[in-house]
Amino acid sequence: MSTLLVSLPLPDAVGAAPGSPEFAYVLTADGVSVLQQSTAPAALLPQPGRAGETVAVVPIRALSWQRVNLPPGLRASTRGNTAPRLRAVLDGLLEEHLLDDPASLHFALAPDAGAGEAAWVAVCNRAWLRAALQTLEAAGHPVARVVPEWAPGSQEPSLHAFGTPEDAWLLAGGLPPGGALALLPLVPTALSMLPLDVAGAPLQAEPAVASLAEAAAGRPAELETAAARWLEASRSRWDLAQFDLANSGRARVAKRAGALMGELLRAPQWRAARWGAGLAVAAQVIGLNAWSWKEQAAVQAQDATVRGVLTQSFPNVRVVVDAPVQMQRELTRLRQASGVASNSGVEALLAAAGAALPPGRSAQALEFNGNELRLVGLQLQGEEAGTTVANLQNQGISARTEGEALLLRSEATP
């Protein structure tokens, strides 16, 4: 699945002339390798593809991080009906720690935050973030996720130098409490402001400021590119689009489902799964066809047997259209010719009724419509009715009572 990673310009750049700032971006096909990297206005950014998505990366200099203790029993959900209450709780917890009015700031809670626990909260300018996202959306790049360039939480000390020679910065990670971050200007005395274990941590630096970082630390630095940093940020569980900036649930689910389907259909790492699914479907189709052929052959064999019985029993039947119906017709003709009563005729039904009815009971009227006999005026009730119906059923006669009448129908088949 193609992904377009867009680094949002700092608040001064966006606020200076809306719609004019350039966005640094990285286009990747698998989330690991870089296909394209450059800077461009929002209208000239490349498209990630139909199944791709756009991920906004918030620079570390545009964020501040606060650590709060969430009250017990509070549902830490930034979407739905509980979001306003959680936002109000965060306003109260952070009000004394912020220089700006909380109403002008955007808060984002850590993905693993839970009630009664300590959690990190990302804070940035709400108007700036909303304006940057609206600029991308107006240019045809709706943002699926908003991730921080760096996030606290790692317990391993680390040092990262980035920026330009004229505007160089040093980020220290793994500080207490809870893996906090510290952002300092990259000056020769920067490391002296940090604890010893963090000051001696592995140093990574962008090529533009590598010499400055090595001079300040007094040791070599491992090169690190901004593109690799953004790719790693996109793989985190963070999503700063929370509260009033959260995407609608239905659109979000549809976007993620489409992205997942596109990844399953195109990504190289899913090639084995696609082959397995294709082979499974092919095996099912072949199995169903084989089972259908076997069932069809069994039905044809049964039809051939029935036709053979008809033609052997009644040689005068030359053309077989409906074997059971034709056999019933031939049997009826034989009975009529020999004078034998049919099992479903009125005589057989009357004989069965006479044997099943209680002594002294007789019908006042008879109705026969060719396959059903109605005896009217019997007035069978209770145990007598149940016994009579049971006796008739034992003789292969379907029987039931309707008021004062008894209905009989032969269940015998040729």
C-alpha positions, 0 to 999 in steps of 0.5 A, spaced: 500 500 500 502 506 497 503 511 503 504 519 502 508 522 508 507 529 509 511 533 514 507 539 516 510 546 516 512 549 522 506 554 525 510 560 522 510 558 515 503 556 515 500 562 519 505 567 514 501 566 508 495 560 508 496 555 502 503 558 500 508 553 504 511 547 501 511 541 504 516 536 505 514 529 503 516 522 502 512 517 498 513 509 500 510 503 497 511 498 503 512 503 509 520 501 509 523 504 502 523 511 499 520 511 492 520 519 492 522 525 496 522 532 495 518 538 497 512 541 494 506 546 495 500 542 497 497 542 490 503 539 487 504 533 492 504 526 488 498 522 489 499 515 493 494 511 489 487 509 490 488 504 495 494 509 498 493 514 504 496 520 506 499 521 513 501 527 516 507 528 520 507 533 526 514 536 527 517 535 534 518 543 534 511 544 534 509 539 539 509 539 547 509 533 551 505 533 558 504 527 563 498 527 567 495 522 571 488 520 569 482 519 574 480 512 576 473 510 572 474 515 566 473 512 560 479 514 555 476 515 549 477 521 544 471 519 540 464 518 541 459 521 547 465 521 552 470 525 548 467 532 551 468 529 558 475 527 557 477 533 553 474 537 559 478 533 564 484 534 560 483 542 560 483 541 568 489 537 569 493 541 564 491 548 565 496 550 570 502 547 566 500 551 560 502 558 558 496 558 552 489 558 553 487 550 553 481 552 548 486 554 543 490 548 544 489 541 541 490 535 545 492 528 543 492 522 548 497 516 548 494 510 544 495 506 551 492 511 556 488 508 561 483 510 567 487 511 573 494 511 570 499 516 568 499 517 560 502 522 555 499 528 552 501 531 546 499 539 545 500 543 539 496 549 536 489 547 534 488 553 529 495 551 526 494 544 525 487 545 523 489 549 517 495 545 515 490 539 515 485 543 511 490 545 506 492 538 504 484 536 504 483 542 499 489 540 495 486 533 494 490 529 500 485 528 505 489 525 511 488 518 514 492 519 520 496 524 524 503 522 527 508 525 531 515 526 529 518 523 535 514 521 541 516 519 548 515 513 552 522 509 550 526 507 556 532 507 552 536 513 552 538 516 545 540 523 542 538 525 535 541 532 532 537 535 526 535 541 522 540 546 518 547 549 520 543 555 522 538 552 526 540 546 529 537 542 534 538 536 539 533 531 541 534 527 547 530 521 549 529 516 555 529 521 560 525 520 567 519 520 568 516 515 563 521 516 557 520 523 557 523 528 551 528 534 551 529 539 545 535 543 546 539 548 541 545 544 538 550 548 542 557 545 545 554 546 552 548 542 550 550 535 553 552 538 559 545 540 561 543 532 560 544 526 565 550 523 564 547 516 562 543 520 556 549 524 554 553 518 553 547 515 549 548 513 542 548 519 537 544 520 531 545 526 526 542 528 520 547 529 514 547 537 514 548 537 522 553 531 523 559 535 524 556 540 529 553 534 533 560 530 533 563 537 535 558 537 541 559 530 543 566 529 542 565 522 538 562 520 531 555 520 530 551 515 526 547 518 520 540 519 520 535 521 515 529 525 516 525 520 511 527 514 515 525 518 521 518 519 518 517 512 516 518 510 523 513 515 525 508 512 521 509 505 524 507 507 531 500 507 534 499 514 535 494 518 531 493 526 533 487 526 530 483 526 536 477 530 539 474 535 534 479 533 529 477 526 529 475 523 522 468 520 522 467 513 524 464 510 518 469 514 513 475 512 517 473 504 517 471 505 509 478 508 508 482 503 512 478 497 509 480 500 502 487 501 504 487 494 507 484 491 501 489 494 496 495 492 501 492 485 500 492 485 493 498 489 491 503 489 497 509 484 495 509 481 503 502 479 501 504 475 495 504 468 499 497 469 502 494 471 495 497 465 492 494 461 498 487 464 498 487 463 490 489 455 491 484 455 496 478 458 492 481 453 486 480 447 490 473 449 493 471 450 486 474 443 483 471 440 489 464 443 488 464 441 481 466 434 482 461 433 488 456 436 483 458 431 477 457 425 482 450 428 484 448 429 477 450 422 475 447 419 481 440 422 479 441 420 472 442 413 474 436 413 479 432 416 473 434 411 468 432 405 473 425 408 474 424 408 467 427 401 466 422 399 471 416 402 467 418 400 461 419 393 463 412 392 467 408 396 462 411 394 455 406 398 451 409 404 454 414 406 448 415 414 450 417 415 458 416 423 459 414 422 467 415 415 469 411 416 476 405 419 473 405 414 467 406 408 472 400 411 476 396 411 470 397 404 468 396 401 475 389 405 475 387 402 468 389 395 470 385 396 477 379 398 473 380 392 468 380 387 473 375 390 478 379 391 484 378 397 488 383 402 489 387 404 496 385 411 495 378 410 493 371 411 496 370 404 498 377 403 501 376 409 505 369 407 508 372 400 509 377 403 514 372 408 517 368 402 519 373 399 522 376 405 526 369 408 528 366 406 535 360 402 535 354 405 534 357 411 530 354 412 523 355 418 519 349 423 517 352 425 510 358 423 505 362 427 501 368 425 496 372 429 492 376 424 488 381 423 494 378 425 500 372 423 504 368 427 509 364 424 514 359 429 517 355 428 523 359 423 527 360 428 533 367 425 535 370 428 541 375 427 546 378 420 547 373 417 542 376 422 536 383 421 538 382 413 538 379 413 531 384 418 528 390 413 531 386 407 528 386 410 521 393 412 521 395 405 523 392 403 516 395 408 512 390 413 512 391 421 514 385 423 518 383 429 522 376 432 525 373 438 524 367 440 528 362 434 527 366 432 521 371 427 520 376 427 514 380 421 511 385 421 505 389 415 503 397 416 504 398 410 500 403 411 494 404 406 488 
